[in-house]
Amino acid sequence: MNKAMLTGRLTRDPNVRYSQGDNQMCIARFTLAVDRRRSRNQDGNGQTADFISCVAFGKTGEFVEKYAHKGMKFDIVGRIQTGSYQNKDGQTVYTTDVVVDEIEFGESKNAQVQGGGSNYSAPLGGGDSYSEGQASAPQPADDGFMNVPDEIDDELPFN
Protein backbone atom coordinates (compact mmCIF):
# COMPACT_ATOMS: atom_id res chain seq x y z
CA MET A 1 0.00 0.00 0.00
CA ASN A 2 1.34 3.44 -0.93
CA LYS A 3 -0.07 6.00 1.52
CA ALA A 4 1.62 9.07 2.98
CA MET A 5 0.22 11.14 5.85
CA LEU A 6 2.05 14.40 6.63
CA THR A 7 1.61 17.44 8.82
CA GLY A 8 3.71 20.49 8.12
CA ARG A 9 3.92 24.10 7.01
CA LEU A 10 4.23 25.50 3.51
CA THR A 11 7.71 26.87 2.86
CA ARG A 12 6.36 29.37 0.29
CA ASP A 13 3.17 30.10 -1.63
CA PRO A 14 2.15 27.26 -3.97
CA ASN A 15 3.23 27.29 -7.61
CA VAL A 16 -0.03 26.93 -9.56
CA ARG A 17 -0.55 26.40 -13.27
CA TYR A 18 -3.27 24.98 -15.48
CA SER A 19 -2.81 22.26 -18.08
CA GLN A 20 -3.48 23.03 -21.75
CA GLY A 21 -6.24 21.59 -23.88
CA ASP A 22 -9.99 21.13 -23.71
CA ASN A 23 -10.10 19.83 -20.13
CA GLN A 24 -7.90 22.26 -18.23
CA MET A 25 -6.75 20.95 -14.87
CA CYS A 26 -5.22 22.86 -11.96
CA ILE A 27 -1.77 21.66 -10.91
CA ALA A 28 -0.53 23.07 -7.58
CA ARG A 29 3.02 22.33 -6.46
CA PHE A 30 4.26 23.18 -2.98
CA THR A 31 6.83 22.13 -0.40
CA LEU A 32 5.80 21.07 3.09
CA ALA A 33 8.30 21.44 5.96
CA VAL A 34 7.62 18.43 8.19
CA ASP A 35 9.25 18.28 11.64
CA ARG A 36 11.31 15.21 12.40
CA ARG A 37 11.59 14.46 16.10
CA ARG A 38 14.89 13.09 17.36
CA SER A 39 17.00 13.18 20.51
CA ARG A 40 18.34 16.54 21.59
CA ASN A 41 21.88 17.43 20.57
CA GLN A 42 24.40 19.46 22.55
CA ASP A 43 22.84 22.73 21.36
CA GLY A 44 19.48 21.70 22.85
CA ASN A 45 17.92 21.61 19.39
CA GLY A 46 15.80 18.48 19.14
CA GLN A 47 14.02 18.98 15.85
CA THR A 48 14.95 19.08 12.23
CA ALA A 49 12.65 19.25 9.25
CA ASP A 50 12.23 17.31 6.04
CA PHE A 51 11.13 19.33 3.02
CA ILE A 52 8.61 17.23 1.11
CA SER A 53 7.62 18.11 -2.47
CA CYS A 54 3.86 17.82 -2.97
CA VAL A 55 1.55 18.17 -5.95
CA ALA A 56 -2.24 18.50 -6.00
CA PHE A 57 -4.37 18.12 -9.13
CA GLY A 58 -7.88 19.22 -10.16
CA LYS A 59 -10.26 20.43 -7.45
CA THR A 60 -7.71 19.65 -4.73
CA GLY A 61 -5.22 21.87 -6.57
CA GLU A 62 -7.80 24.65 -6.80
CA PHE A 63 -8.35 24.38 -3.02
CA VAL A 64 -4.60 24.75 -2.49
CA GLU A 65 -4.51 27.73 -4.87
CA LYS A 66 -7.32 29.48 -3.00
CA TYR A 67 -6.47 28.76 0.65
CA ALA A 68 -2.79 27.77 1.01
CA HIS A 69 -0.15 30.38 1.75
CA LYS A 70 3.42 30.42 3.05
CA GLY A 71 3.66 29.42 6.72
CA MET A 72 0.24 27.79 6.96
CA LYS A 73 -0.01 24.38 8.60
CA PHE A 74 -1.75 21.57 6.71
CA ASP A 75 -2.45 17.88 7.19
CA ILE A 76 -2.29 15.94 3.94
CA VAL A 77 -2.92 12.38 2.83
CA GLY A 78 -1.59 11.15 -0.48
CA ARG A 79 0.70 8.71 -2.20
CA ILE A 80 4.40 8.81 -3.02
CA GLN A 81 5.18 8.97 -6.72
CA THR A 82 8.61 8.76 -8.30
CA GLY A 83 9.64 9.78 -11.79
CA SER A 84 12.51 11.00 -13.92
CA TYR A 85 13.19 13.35 -16.80
CA GLN A 86 16.10 14.60 -18.90
CA ASN A 87 17.24 18.12 -18.06
CA LYS A 88 18.58 20.59 -20.63
CA ASP A 89 22.11 19.19 -20.16
CA GLY A 90 20.90 15.68 -21.01
CA GLN A 91 21.28 14.41 -17.46
CA THR A 92 18.60 12.24 -15.88
CA VAL A 93 16.91 13.92 -12.90
CA TYR A 94 14.99 11.71 -10.48
CA THR A 95 11.96 13.09 -8.66
CA THR A 96 9.90 12.06 -5.64
CA ASP A 97 6.60 13.81 -4.87
CA VAL A 98 3.61 13.22 -2.65
CA VAL A 99 0.47 13.35 -4.81
CA VAL A 100 -2.15 14.91 -2.53
CA ASP A 101 -5.48 13.10 -2.30
CA GLU A 102 -6.81 14.92 0.79
CA ILE A 103 -5.84 18.16 2.51
CA GLU A 104 -7.09 19.87 5.65
CA PHE A 105 -6.14 22.89 7.70
CA GLY A 106 -3.72 21.97 10.48
CA GLU A 107 -4.56 24.69 13.00
CA SER A 108 -7.10 27.34 13.82
CA LYS A 109 -6.78 30.94 12.75
CA ASN A 110 -6.24 31.95 16.40
CA ALA A 111 -3.40 29.46 16.85
CA GLN A 112 -1.73 30.59 13.66
CA VAL A 113 -1.94 34.31 14.52
CA GLN A 114 -0.60 33.64 18.05
CA GLY A 115 2.22 31.57 16.58
CA GLY A 116 3.24 34.38 14.23
CA GLY A 117 2.27 32.53 11.05
CA SER A 118 0.25 33.70 8.09
CA ASN A 119 -2.76 35.92 8.64
CA TYR A 120 -5.17 33.45 7.08
CA SER A 121 -6.21 29.97 8.09
CA ALA A 122 -9.24 28.04 9.16
CA PRO A 123 -9.76 25.75 12.13
CA LEU A 124 -9.19 22.04 12.15
CA GLY A 125 -12.24 19.98 13.00
CA GLY A 126 -15.08 18.05 11.43
CA GLY A 127 -15.67 19.06 7.84
CA ASP A 128 -12.60 21.28 7.54
CA SER A 129 -10.84 19.13 5.00
CA TYR A 130 -10.93 18.85 1.25
CA SER A 131 -10.67 15.86 -0.97
CA GLU A 132 -11.72 15.44 -4.58
CA GLY A 133 -15.47 15.98 -4.92
CA GLN A 134 -15.94 17.70 -1.54
CA ALA A 135 -15.79 21.44 -0.88
CA SER A 136 -14.76 23.00 2.40
CA ALA A 137 -15.23 26.53 3.63
CA PRO A 138 -13.30 28.18 6.44
CA GLN A 139 -15.00 27.97 9.81
CA PRO A 140 -15.29 30.71 12.43
CA ALA A 141 -12.31 31.17 14.76
CA ASP A 142 -14.30 29.80 17.75
CA ASP A 143 -13.86 26.15 16.81
CA GLY A 144 -14.61 24.64 20.23
CA PHE A 145 -11.07 23.34 20.73
CA MET A 146 -8.99 24.30 23.75
CA ASN A 147 -5.86 26.31 22.93
CA VAL A 148 -2.73 24.55 24.16
CA PRO A 149 0.16 26.92 24.95
CA ASP A 150 3.29 26.38 22.83
CA GLU A 151 5.57 26.12 25.84
CA ILE A 152 4.11 22.75 26.96
CA ASP A 153 4.83 20.89 23.69
CA ASP A 154 7.57 18.84 25.39
CA GLU A 155 5.05 17.53 27.94
CA LEU A 156 2.58 16.22 25.37
CA PRO A 157 2.89 12.54 24.32
CA PHE A 158 2.49 13.42 20.63
CA ASN A 159 3.69 16.03 18.18
Beta strands, then each sheet from edge to edge (+ up, - down):
strand 1: 4-10
strand 2: 15-18
strand 3: 26-37
strand 4: 47-57
strand 5: 73-86
strand 6: 92-105
strand 7: 129-131
sheet 1: 2+ 3- 1+ 5- 6+ 4+
sheet 2: 2+ 3- 1+ 5- 6+ 7-
end
